[in-house]
Amino acid sequence: MKVIITIPAFNEEKTIGKTIKEIKEVMQKTPHYHEILVIDDGSRDRTIRVAKEAGAIVYNNRRNCGLAETFKHEMQRCKEHKADIIIHTDADGQYPAGYIPALIQKLQEGNDLVLGTRFGKGKYKGSLMKKLGNIAFAKTFSKLLKKRITDTTTGFRAFTPEVAKLPIISSFTYTQEQLLRAGRKKMRITEVPIKARKTRESKLFRNSFDYAIKAWITILRLYRDFTPLRFFGTMGLITMTPGAIIGFYFIYLHLTTGITGHLGLLFLMIILLLTGLQITLFGFLADMQRR
């Protein structure tokens, strides 16, 4: 069985050598043939040189493309290297390599995607805002997938080549989109509790607010694409509700004092009802096209 460990890297000369060494020490104790691929995302330091000296196979983006595009590059290389199992981890050493055999074991038991959850063992060492955000995302995804998920943003995960083929449309990150697409395809998803190390601040976003905005936009886009009827139906209902309330108000006036004036309110009611109806019909059309 061929295991490919992929690592995206951007200016990680201080940590990537140690990370690769730790992975090699763990994998050498397993019966699996393995390769370590580093996808350098336009680093300006010695990341490429350090990774090669540590024994990794290195590919690089000619410019900084961001995590989502680098992940797509990783999946392309994994296909070329004919991976049977793909392990994805970070270059900063946040995720201890000692948990890799446990991830592999879960895949061998029949799962398609295995997440290394930071909320299942020990105390999570990230910021409070990020922790609260992850909890909110986890509850949302658990509801969407009808399965308990505790860590939707973990970069430490193992998956099959079939999961690697799932498309990624986000330009921000792959973590939540891959999870949702795998769930919608009825693939088997499970988690392995890990104790992550505390590392430097994330390079993916400027602050927690920036992260939350980008992540929720991604989730809304995916929700729209996967369940268009429910998405647009909800939007249409929200739009039509105040129009219906105004309509009932006019009925009340008609039965009591009579309707006089209120021309502007009448036009508002018509606009709200027609707009809501159009949005709902658009949802039906989008759902038909998706099927």
N, C-alpha and C positions, 0 to 999 in steps of 0.2 A: 504494500500500500504506500502510495506516494503522498507525503504531506508537504504542502507548501505553506511556509509562514511568511506573510507579507507585512511589510512595515512602511508606511508613508513617512517621509522625513523632510523637514524644512529647517535648516540651520540647527542641526542636532549633534554637532561634533562632540559635545561634552558628554553625551549620554549614549549615543547609538552603539559605540563600540562595546560598552558594558552590557547593553541590552542584547546584542547579538551573541556575545560570549555566554551569557546566562541561558539563552535559548539553546545553543549548541550543547551545553553541558546537560541540559534536561533531555533533549531529543536523542542524544547518544546512549542514554539509558533505556530507550524504548526500542522495539523491534522494527520501527518504521523508517523507511528511507525518507529523507527530508531535504528540502532546499529552503534557503532563506533569501527572499527577494526584498530588496529595498528600492522603493520608488522615490527618488529625490525630486522634490517639487521646487526646483530652481534655487537651491541653496546657494548662499554667497560665502559660506565658510568651508571648512574641510570635511563636511559630512560625507561626501562621496568617497574621498580617500580613506577616511577612517572606516567606513562600512566595508570597503573592498579589503582592507588590511585585516579586518575581523573575520573575513571569509564569506561575506554575502555576495550575491549576484545583484549588481546595481544597474537600474535603469533610471533615466532622469527626464523630467520635463524641461524643455528649453527655457520656459519661463514659469513663474509662479502661477499655478492654475487653481489652487484651492483644494480642499479636502475631497469634495464630491468628484471633481474631474480626475484627481489623482487616484481615487478609489476605482473609477472606471478603467484607468490605465492598469491598475493592479489586476483587475479581473481579466483583462485582455491577456496579460502576461501569464496568469495562472492557467488560462486555457491553452496557451502555447506550450507551457511546461507540463501539460496533461496531469493536472492535480487530481487526486482522488479525494483529498480533504484539504480545505483551505482554512488556515488560522490567521486571523487578522489581529494585530496588536499595535501598540504605539511605540515610538522611538524613545520616549522619555523615561521608560522604565516604570511607568505607573502600574502596569499589570505584571505581577510576578510570573515568570515562565513556568514555575513549578505547577501551575494549574493547567497547563496545556494537555498533559495526559488525561486529565479528567474531562476536558472538552472533547477530546478524541473519543474517549470511551462512550460518551453520551451519543455521539454520532454513530458509533458502531452498534449501539442499541436500537437504532432505527430512526433517530431524530434527524431533521434536515438543517435546523439552525439552533445553535447553542450559544446562549449569552452568558458572559461572565458578569454576574450581577454584583455590584458594589454595596448593595443594600441588604444582602442576605447573610453576611458574616463580618463581625467586627463593626467598628464605627467608621462611617464614611467621612473622609477627611477633606471634602470639597467645601466651597463656601456655602453659607446658609441659603442665599438666594438660589444658587444652582441646585442645592439639595431640594428646596421647595419646588422648584421648577420641574425637576426630574420626577418628584412624587406626583405632581399634577399631570405630567405627560403619561406616567405609568397608569394612573387611574383611567385616563382617556383611552389609552391603547387597550387596556384590559377590557373595557366596555366594548370597543370596536371589534376586537378579536374574540371576545367571549372567552378569554383565558387570562389568568392572573400573570401579569408581567410587572416586575419590580424595577427594572432598569432599562429604559428604552434607548438611552444615549451612550451606553457603553461601547467602546471601540474594541473591546476584547471579546471576540466571538469566533466560533468555528462553524463552517457550513459546507454543504456539498456543492459540486459543480453546477447542479440544477439551480440552486439558490443564487449562485454567482451569475447566472444568465439573466436574472430578473432585471428589467430596465430601471435605471435611476434617472429621474428628470430634474431633481433638485440641483441647484448650483451652489448650495450651502453645505450640506452634509448628506451622508448616505444612511446613517444609523437607523433613523426612524422609518425612512421610506423602505429600506430593505425588509425591515421587520413587518411593516404593514402589508407589503406585497406578498411576502411569504405566507402571512396569515390568511390573506384573501385567496391564495392558491391552495389552501387547506394543507399546507406543509406542516410537519410536526416541529413545534418550537418548545424548547425547554431552557432552563437556567442552571448555572452552577455558581454557588456562592463563592465569592473571592474576597480577599482583604487587599484592597488597592493601596499603593504607596502614595504619599503626598508628594506632588511634583510642582514645577513652576506653573504660573498662570497660563491658561489656554491661549494659543495663538489664533484660534478659530474665530473669536469674537472680541469686540472691544470691552464689553462689560455684560453683566447679567441681563440687563434690559435689552440690549442689542441681540443677545442670544435668544431670549424669549420671543421677541418679535419675529425673527427669522424662522425659528422653529415652528411657531404657531401658523405662520403663513404657509410653510411646507405642509403641515398637517391639514390645513383647510383645503389646499390644492389637491392633496391625495384623497381626502374625504369627498371632494367634489367629483373626482375622476372615478372613484370606486362605487359610490352610491349617489349618482346624479339625481335620481328621482327624490330620494330623501333630502338631499342637500337643497335642491331648488324648490322642492315642495315645502320645506320648512321656511325658506326665504319668502316664498309666495304667501304662505299662511301668515307670517309676521306682517307682510305688507297689507294683506286683505283684512286683517283683524280690526285695525282702527277704522277702515272703510265700512266694515260691517257694523261697528259700534255707532258710527254716524248715521248709518241707514236705520238702525233701531231707534235712534233719537228722532229721526224724521217721522217714523211710524208713530212714536209716542206723541209728537206734536200734532200729527194728523188726527189722532183719536181724542186729543184733549182740546188744545187751544186753536188748532189749525196752523197750517204752514204759511208763514208770511216772511218774505225776504230770504235770508240765509243762502243767497245765490253762490257766494264764495265757498261755503261749506258743502253745498251740493256738488260743485265742480271738484272739490277735494275728494269727496266720497267716490265719485266716478273714476277719478285718476287712480286712487288707491286700489279700488276693486279691479279695474282693467289691468293695471300694472302687475298686481299679485297674480291674476289669472294668466297673464302672459308668461310670467316667471315659472309658474307651475307647468304650463304647457311645454315650455322649453325643457323642463326637467323630464317630461315624458318622452320628448324627442331625443334627448341625450341618452336616456335609458335604453330606448329602442336601438340607437346607433351602437351603444356599448355591447349590447347582446348580439 
